Amino acid sequence: MNTFFYEVASLDGDYANLKRTDINSDELKLVARALLPPEIKEGTKLKYEWMQYEIMEE
């Protein structure tokens, strides 16, 4: 299974815009907040692996 890294670029109601940080890309991915950890805020770094998002510890 692949692993991807994201940063929460913005929150918009029930959705979050995620920006890939493991590659050079300006595209944002729109994800339902129900699929993300409830503690997220703008700037939170996430790891996506095995169809699950996890907050990356700094």
Phi and psi in radians as a Rosetta constraint file:
Dihedral C 1 N 2 CA 2 C 2 CIRCULARHARMONIC -1.401 0.35
Dihedral N 2 CA 2 C 2 N 3 CIRCULARHARMONIC 2.701 0.35
Dihedral C 2 N 3 CA 3 C 3 CIRCULARHARMONIC -2.078 0.35
Dihedral N 3 CA 3 C 3 N 4 CIRCULARHARMONIC 2.337 0.35
Dihedral C 3 N 4 CA 4 C 4 CIRCULARHARMONIC -2.212 0.35
Dihedral N 4 CA 4 C 4 N 5 CIRCULARHARMONIC 2.620 0.35
Dihedral C 4 N 5 CA 5 C 5 CIRCULARHARMONIC -2.087 0.35
Dihedral N 5 CA 5 C 5 N 6 CIRCULARHARMONIC 2.394 0.35
Dihedral C 5 N 6 CA 6 C 6 CIRCULARHARMONIC -2.348 0.35
Dihedral N 6 CA 6 C 6 N 7 CIRCULARHARMONIC 2.836 0.35
Dihedral C 6 N 7 CA 7 C 7 CIRCULARHARMONIC -2.237 0.35
Dihedral N 7 CA 7 C 7 N 8 CIRCULARHARMONIC 2.417 0.35
Dihedral C 7 N 8 CA 8 C 8 CIRCULARHARMONIC -1.248 0.35
Dihedral N 8 CA 8 C 8 N 9 CIRCULARHARMONIC 1.949 0.35
Dihedral C 8 N 9 CA 9 C 9 CIRCULARHARMONIC -1.419 0.35
Dihedral N 9 CA 9 C 9 N 10 CIRCULARHARMONIC -0.699 0.35
Dihedral C 9 N 10 CA 10 C 10 CIRCULARHARMONIC -2.834 0.35
Dihedral N 10 CA 10 C 10 N 11 CIRCULARHARMONIC 2.765 0.35
Dihedral C 10 N 11 CA 11 C 11 CIRCULARHARMONIC -1.999 0.35
Dihedral N 11 CA 11 C 11 N 12 CIRCULARHARMONIC 2.377 0.35
Dihedral C 11 N 12 CA 12 C 12 CIRCULARHARMONIC -2.427 0.35
Dihedral N 12 CA 12 C 12 N 13 CIRCULARHARMONIC 1.525 0.35
Dihedral C 12 N 13 CA 13 C 13 CIRCULARHARMONIC 1.132 0.35
Dihedral N 13 CA 13 C 13 N 14 CIRCULARHARMONIC -2.102 0.35
Dihedral C 13 N 14 CA 14 C 14 CIRCULARHARMONIC -1.503 0.35
Dihedral N 14 CA 14 C 14 N 15 CIRCULARHARMONIC 0.134 0.35
Dihedral C 14 N 15 CA 15 C 15 CIRCULARHARMONIC -2.227 0.35
Dihedral N 15 CA 15 C 15 N 16 CIRCULARHARMONIC 2.746 0.35
Dihedral C 15 N 16 CA 16 C 16 CIRCULARHARMONIC -2.238 0.35
Dihedral N 16 CA 16 C 16 N 17 CIRCULARHARMONIC 2.484 0.35
Dihedral C 16 N 17 CA 17 C 17 CIRCULARHARMONIC -1.701 0.35
Dihedral N 17 CA 17 C 17 N 18 CIRCULARHARMONIC 2.106 0.35
Dihedral C 17 N 18 CA 18 C 18 CIRCULARHARMONIC -1.901 0.35
Dihedral N 18 CA 18 C 18 N 19 CIRCULARHARMONIC 2.454 0.35
Dihedral C 18 N 19 CA 19 C 19 CIRCULARHARMONIC -2.009 0.35
Dihedral N 19 CA 19 C 19 N 20 CIRCULARHARMONIC 2.249 0.35
Dihedral C 19 N 20 CA 20 C 20 CIRCULARHARMONIC -1.131 0.35
Dihedral N 20 CA 20 C 20 N 21 CIRCULARHARMONIC 2.376 0.35
Dihedral C 20 N 21 CA 21 C 21 CIRCULARHARMONIC -1.992 0.35
Dihedral N 21 CA 21 C 21 N 22 CIRCULARHARMONIC -0.167 0.35
Dihedral C 21 N 22 CA 22 C 22 CIRCULARHARMONIC -1.559 0.35
Dihedral N 22 CA 22 C 22 N 23 CIRCULARHARMONIC -0.124 0.35
Dihedral C 22 N 23 CA 23 C 23 CIRCULARHARMONIC -2.421 0.35
Dihedral N 23 CA 23 C 23 N 24 CIRCULARHARMONIC 2.862 0.35
Dihedral C 23 N 24 CA 24 C 24 CIRCULARHARMONIC -1.427 0.35
Dihedral N 24 CA 24 C 24 N 25 CIRCULARHARMONIC 1.892 0.35
Dihedral C 24 N 25 CA 25 C 25 CIRCULARHARMONIC -2.710 0.35
Dihedral N 25 CA 25 C 25 N 26 CIRCULARHARMONIC 2.399 0.35
Dihedral C 25 N 26 CA 26 C 26 CIRCULARHARMONIC -1.710 0.35
Dihedral N 26 CA 26 C 26 N 27 CIRCULARHARMONIC -0.045 0.35
Dihedral C 26 N 27 CA 27 C 27 CIRCULARHARMONIC -1.278 0.35
Dihedral N 27 CA 27 C 27 N 28 CIRCULARHARMONIC 2.525 0.35
Dihedral C 27 N 28 CA 28 C 28 CIRCULARHARMONIC -1.886 0.35
Dihedral N 28 CA 28 C 28 N 29 CIRCULARHARMONIC 2.542 0.35
Dihedral C 28 N 29 CA 29 C 29 CIRCULARHARMONIC -1.901 0.35
Dihedral N 29 CA 29 C 29 N 30 CIRCULARHARMONIC 2.160 0.35
Dihedral C 29 N 30 CA 30 C 30 CIRCULARHARMONIC -1.518 0.35
Dihedral N 30 CA 30 C 30 N 31 CIRCULARHARMONIC 2.129 0.35
Dihedral C 30 N 31 CA 31 C 31 CIRCULARHARMONIC -2.283 0.35
Dihedral N 31 CA 31 C 31 N 32 CIRCULARHARMONIC 2.380 0.35
Dihedral C 31 N 32 CA 32 C 32 CIRCULARHARMONIC -1.118 0.35
Dihedral N 32 CA 32 C 32 N 33 CIRCULARHARMONIC 2.331 0.35
Dihedral C 32 N 33 CA 33 C 33 CIRCULARHARMONIC -1.106 0.35
Dihedral N 33 CA 33 C 33 N 34 CIRCULARHARMONIC -0.385 0.35
Dihedral C 33 N 34 CA 34 C 34 CIRCULARHARMONIC -1.113 0.35
Dihedral N 34 CA 34 C 34 N 35 CIRCULARHARMONIC -0.383 0.35
Dihedral C 34 N 35 CA 35 C 35 CIRCULARHARMONIC -1.555 0.35
Dihedral N 35 CA 35 C 35 N 36 CIRCULARHARMONIC -0.117 0.35
Dihedral C 35 N 36 CA 36 C 36 CIRCULARHARMONIC -1.898 0.35
Dihedral N 36 CA 36 C 36 N 37 CIRCULARHARMONIC 2.763 0.35
Dihedral C 36 N 37 CA 37 C 37 CIRCULARHARMONIC -1.026 0.35
Dihedral N 37 CA 37 C 37 N 38 CIRCULARHARMONIC 2.457 0.35
Dihedral C 37 N 38 CA 38 C 38 CIRCULARHARMONIC -1.149 0.35
Dihedral N 38 CA 38 C 38 N 39 CIRCULARHARMONIC -0.332 0.35
Dihedral C 38 N 39 CA 39 C 39 CIRCULARHARMONIC -1.448 0.35
Dihedral N 39 CA 39 C 39 N 40 CIRCULARHARMONIC 0.025 0.35
Dihedral C 39 N 40 CA 40 C 40 CIRCULARHARMONIC -1.142 0.35
Dihedral N 40 CA 40 C 40 N 41 CIRCULARHARMONIC 2.667 0.35
Dihedral C 40 N 41 CA 41 C 41 CIRCULARHARMONIC -2.608 0.35
Dihedral N 41 CA 41 C 41 N 42 CIRCULARHARMONIC 3.010 0.35
Dihedral C 41 N 42 CA 42 C 42 CIRCULARHARMONIC -1.031 0.35
Dihedral N 42 CA 42 C 42 N 43 CIRCULARHARMONIC 2.328 0.35
Dihedral C 42 N 43 CA 43 C 43 CIRCULARHARMONIC 1.666 0.35
Dihedral N 43 CA 43 C 43 N 44 CIRCULARHARMONIC -0.193 0.35
Dihedral C 43 N 44 CA 44 C 44 CIRCULARHARMONIC -1.125 0.35
Dihedral N 44 CA 44 C 44 N 45 CIRCULARHARMONIC 2.367 0.35
Dihedral C 44 N 45 CA 45 C 45 CIRCULARHARMONIC -1.674 0.35
Dihedral N 45 CA 45 C 45 N 46 CIRCULARHARMONIC 2.347 0.35
Dihedral C 45 N 46 CA 46 C 46 CIRCULARHARMONIC -2.188 0.35
Dihedral N 46 CA 46 C 46 N 47 CIRCULARHARMONIC 2.634 0.35
Dihedral C 46 N 47 CA 47 C 47 CIRCULARHARMONIC -2.012 0.35
Dihedral N 47 CA 47 C 47 N 48 CIRCULARHARMONIC 2.318 0.35
Dihedral C 47 N 48 CA 48 C 48 CIRCULARHARMONIC -1.956 0.35
Dihedral N 48 CA 48 C 48 N 49 CIRCULARHARMONIC 2.064 0.35
Dihedral C 48 N 49 CA 49 C 49 CIRCULARHARMONIC -2.668 0.35
Dihedral N 49 CA 49 C 49 N 50 CIRCULARHARMONIC 2.432 0.35
Dihedral C 49 N 50 CA 50 C 50 CIRCULARHARMONIC 0.944 0.35
Dihedral N 50 CA 50 C 50 N 51 CIRCULARHARMONIC 0.740 0.35
Dihedral C 50 N 51 CA 51 C 51 CIRCULARHARMONIC 1.046 0.35
Dihedral N 51 CA 51 C 51 N 52 CIRCULARHARMONIC 0.592 0.35
Dihedral C 51 N 52 CA 52 C 52 CIRCULARHARMONIC -2.525 0.35
Dihedral N 52 CA 52 C 52 N 53 CIRCULARHARMONIC 2.428 0.35
Dihedral C 52 N 53 CA 53 C 53 CIRCULARHARMONIC -1.687 0.35
Dihedral N 53 CA 53 C 53 N 54 CIRCULARHARMONIC 2.411 0.35
Dihedral C 53 N 54 CA 54 C 54 CIRCULARHARMONIC -2.379 0.35
Dihedral N 54 CA 54 C 54 N 55 CIRCULARHARMONIC 2.425 0.35
Dihedral C 54 N 55 CA 55 C 55 CIRCULARHARMONIC -1.262 0.35
Dihedral N 55 CA 55 C 55 N 56 CIRCULARHARMONIC 2.327 0.35
Dihedral C 55 N 56 CA 56 C 56 CIRCULARHARMONIC -1.495 0.35
Dihedral N 56 CA 56 C 56 N 57 CIRCULARHARMONIC 2.260 0.35
Dihedral C 56 N 57 CA 57 C 57 CIRCULARHARMONIC -1.349 0.35
Dihedral N 57 CA 57 C 57 N 58 CIRCULARHARMONIC 2.379 0.35
